[in-house]
Amino acid sequence: MTRIQYQECIDACIQTMNACNYSYVASLKEYDLASLRESIRLDRECADICSFAVQAMTRQSPFVVEILRLCAEICERCADESSKHVHTHCQGCIDSCRATAIACRLISDAVEVYA
């Protein structure tokens, strides 16, 4: 697959990376950090794997299928955790994470069939 074929997934990963980074920073400013601990951890994990997934797609890594599947799993967990909180920054992650999980699964399935 080419970068153009990956572009929708790349864009979704970048959007989620940004949403998770924003949520991470905003969470650290909240009064009750203890209740956000898992959300903060998953925000970082999600932002990092999304960044790594973009790199894997752009360099056409031979491990792109596995990386995108892991990215989808982490995005789903991040969305699930964010949905436990009422903070606006947490809510901003939910849709982005879920959309990225779908995009990653679609591309990873297509790459596997395409290969």
Secondary structure, DSSP 4 states (H G I P E B T S, - for coil): --HHHHHHHHHHHHHHHHHHHHHHHHHHTSS-HHHHHHHHHHHHHHHHHHHHHHHHHHTT-TTHHHHHHHHHHHHHHHHHHHTT---HHHHHHHHHHHHHHHHHHHHHHHHHHH-
